[in-house]
Amino acid sequence: MKLTQPEKELKAAVEHLIHSGCNYNLNEFGNIYTPDLKVVIIDPSSQVAILNYEQNYEFFKAKRDSGASPLEETVNFVHLDISGDYGYVVVIRHVAMDIERQKVVFSLNLRKCDGVWKVFRETAMISDEL
């Protein structure tokens, strides 16, 4: 995938998000998510959970505080697009959040805030298929 400089910056922001999240780095939370964040999680049985900024923060804090091992950071960028101060990225990851490893397709909507790309909407579609 040949990227323009703005697309490279968007991709780098998503890589930073993944690295920070996989390592439960809560100090970076405000630098990667907007306060109006909504995360939609769709599990393999089509059950939906929706988290706001505070709930997402508490999720990662609980993982960190429980001593959970860092998550795998491998990512496949499927699509990346920019329109003005808005970016859209689709990535596929294989993540073991609990016991089993699952394929997760993430759809990320980002907004440039004071020159920094931040996620304001995230959809995670979890699949049993690897």
Residue pairs with C-beta under 8 A, 6 or more apart in sequence:
1 77
1 80
3 11
3 80
6 82
7 80
7 82
9 117
10 80
10 82
10 87
10 89
10 110
10 117
11 77
11 80
11 89
13 32
13 87
13 110
13 116
13 117
13 118
14 75
14 77
14 89
14 91
14 108
14 110
14 117
15 75
16 28
16 32
17 32
17 108
17 119
18 73
18 75
18 91
18 93
19 25
19 73
20 28
20 29
20 32
21 32
21 60
21 71
22 70
22 71
22 72
22 73
23 70
23 71
24 60
24 61
24 63
24 64
24 68
24 70
26 57
26 60
26 61
26 64
29 57
29 60
31 116
31 118
32 118
32 119
33 53
33 56
33 118
33 119
33 120
34 53
34 111
34 113
34 118
34 119
34 120
35 53
36 53
36 120
37 51
37 52
37 53
37 56
37 119
37 120
37 121
37 122
38 50
38 51
38 52
38 120
38 121
38 122
39 50
39 51
39 52
39 55
39 56
39 121
39 122
39 123
39 124
40 48
40 49
40 50
40 121
40 122
40 123
40 124
41 48
41 49
41 50
41 51
41 123
41 124
41 126
42 48
42 123
42 124
42 125
42 126
43 49
43 126
44 102
44 126
44 127
44 128
51 59
71 95
71 96
71 97
72 93
72 94
72 95
72 96
74 93
74 94
75 91
75 92
75 93
76 91
76 92
76 93
77 89
77 90
77 91
78 90
78 91
78 92
78 105
79 88
79 89
79 90
80 87
80 88
80 89
80 90
81 87
81 88
81 89
82 88
85 111
85 112
86 109
86 110
86 111
86 112
87 108
87 109
87 110
87 111
87 112
87 117
88 107
88 108
88 109
88 110
89 106
89 107
89 108
89 110
90 105
90 106
90 107
90 108
91 105
91 106
91 108
92 103
92 104
92 105
92 106
93 103
93 104
93 106
94 101
94 102
94 103
94 104
94 130
95 101
95 102
95 104
96 102
101 130
102 126
102 127
102 128
102 130
103 126
103 127
103 128
103 129
103 130
104 124
104 125
104 126
104 127
105 124
105 125
105 127
106 122
106 123
106 124
106 125
107 122
107 123
107 125
108 119
108 121
108 122
109 119
109 120
109 121
109 122
110 117
110 118
110 119
110 120
111 117
111 118
111 120
112 118
